[in-house]
Structure formats: C-alpha cells, structure tokens
C-alpha cells in the first residue's frame, strides 16, 4: 500500500435465510445475541476494518444486522440457494459495495456468523497478515493433533487392508511431539486481496497464511446439537478476548424498545429461597426497590404482568400490593404469555421478559427482550439478550426499570 493511503477493508458476512439443518440459524440467540449480530459486533470492534456488510435474502436477518450496526446488501435468490457458493455472495457484495460507494476495496474479508465465538482479534489477525505481512490470503485455523482415518467407499475398495490412516501410517504411528504440527480450518474468518479474488474467483489464491486461534473457542453451527453446545459454552467463553481486546457488551433496552414488562416471580423478584413455618406456610423476601421500579413502569404507561408457574398465595399477595395483574398456576408460561399479548394488543417483540431459570426459556424465545437476572441459571443467561448486574430479589427489577425510564424513574 502506498504511503498515506488508508486501506479499505470490507467485511462481508454471508447469511442466507434458507438453512435446513438449523432453521433460522443466523438469527438464533447465543448468549442472548443473534448469531449475525455477534459476528457484526466482533468485526465493528476491529480497528483494521473500515466497513461491514451482511449479504442476505432474509428480512429478519437484515433487521438484526442493521440493529447491530452493519449495512445490508440484498442477495439475489439465484445465489442464495443450498448449492450457492460463498464466493458468489462475496463477489456480488463486493461489486455492489464498490459501485454504490464509488470506492475500491483493498482487502476483502469473509466472516461466517455460524462461528459464534469469533473474536475481534481473529478478525484483526487475518487482516494484518494480508496488509502487514504480504500474504495474498489468510484464514483462521486451530492446532490439530488427531489421527484422521478414511474408509473405502466399498468393501472391495477397502480391500483386505480395511480403513487407512490419512495423516499417519497405521503400522507405525509417531508420537505427538514427533509429528509435524497440523491445523484444522475453523471456518470463522478469511481475508484476501480483493484484486486477487476478482482474478481467481476463490479465497485461497497466491500465498496463503494461517492464523492460529484458541481451539477452545472453535465451534461451527451446522446442526441443532451444535447450537445446544453454543448455548452451554456461551457463559464460559463470552466476555473476554484472548488478546484482551475489549468485548462490546450487549446494550440494555430503552423505553423506545419496550411496550410491556413481564416478570417471573421466584428467583427474579425473590432470591429463590422460601421460609416454611411449622404450619407449612411459606414466606419469601422481596426488594422494596423492585416495588418502586414496578410502580414507575406503570406510571410511564408500560403494561406490567407477573407470570409464575406455581400457584401460591404469596405471589397473589405481592401482585395485589403492586396493583398489577398476575397469571400463576400454569404448565406452559409461553402459551399464557402469548395469549396475554394477544389480549393486550402487544407485539411480543416489544415485550421485556425477566426470568432466571430453565422454565423461562420458552418465554425467552417468544419475546424481543429476554432478560436474565445476574444470578440466573447458566442456561437462562446464555439464552438472554442481556443480563442485569443485580441478583434476583436484590433490585434486578428496579435495575430494569432504570434501563427503560432513566431519570423518569425518579419522578413521582
């Protein structure tokens, strides 16, 4: 690059809507954030990236990408099918971007949002190998030490020898420390000189450089089981980058995002403990600040509902004290919530639901703003869109009210 020239680095995130293995995959929530938004945020946080676009044929993906801060390029149906190559989407996005902006892209980066634990440093790393180290292409890989085997397509092809080693001789296997280091492609991030990509039409031309990453973060979501693993891992791996680059937190909602607040009781308005006296009567502790917050939400015109699986006089008494409706003693909280939204004329996507445990997960998938309290179960935190800093029963509901109302919270 010439002196003084600021390289144009365009990230393209291909995210079509027609996934059959995991329907709706690219907007599935991991750690409370749609997959496409996770990818966008990691790319926007990189100082080496100048532009981020999402190439999609799906309106819901486009909306999630735009909210996360990316530009959207509508992908034609002819290159959005199951058999369409990623390179076709890259070329279309590159051409559209340059034509619309009247600019020339120096480095093209492809990031796949099916890699949920992509880090900003990985994006910066592949770009650096092209811009700073002179590579034509670079992509993320993870160290690999496994023994790979291959079976013949038929017994006759396999012959008497049977299965054979691909990266080793089965009759004499070297120790791990004596074998050459091998790497497996992670599928997360690829960088390439745009001129070379135009000429060659694929992403592995010229001198290719590998960018090793942390194997613990490598996961590609291709099947439902992969998504379940991502849900389980999110609480463990989110919130840090191995190079200490800042991870952008998911912003809390504001009043402009929400029309109704639905609150679980046990573990959300309480600390999930119950005191039982000799007569079997139950007593719980609630937080006065939560009552203040709920009153402020009602004054601001938001609809408020308490939704609880158990039928308990304590829940009913608290609802009367707060002067809010309550639905309790139900098997399916999501069914009850959906019906309540229909009756109240509220769009579920504009509902904030606060919960703490696995029985709240169906409601999390129904609403636009699933929120977990700070000490919620890992499964709930992983599925939430954002999390309070306060524990259940210790002011979490008041914190939510402060998000939505700001200074309005303190007006009588």
Buried (B, 14 or more C-beta within 10 A) or exposed (E): EEEEEEBBBBBBBBBBBEBEEBEEBBBBBBBBBBBBBBBBBBBBBBEBBBBBBBBBBBEBBBBBBBBBEBBBBBBEEEBBEEEBEBBBBBBBBBEBBBEEEEEEBBBBBBBBBBBBBBBBBBBBBBBBBBBEEEBBBBBBBBEBEEEEEEEEEEEEEBEEEEEBEEBBEEEEEEEEEEEEEEBBBBBBBBBBBBBBBBEBEEBEBEEBBBBBBBBEBBBBBBEEEBBEBBBEBBBEBBEEBEEEBEBEEBEBBEBEBBBBBBBBBBBBBBBBEEEEEEEEEEEBEBBEBBBBBBBBBBEBEBBBBBBBBEEBEBBBEBBEEBEBEBBBEBEEBBEBBBEBBEEEEBEBBBBBBBBBBBBBBBBBEBBBBBBBBBBBBBBBBBBBBBBBEBBBBBBBBBBBBBBBBEEBBEEE
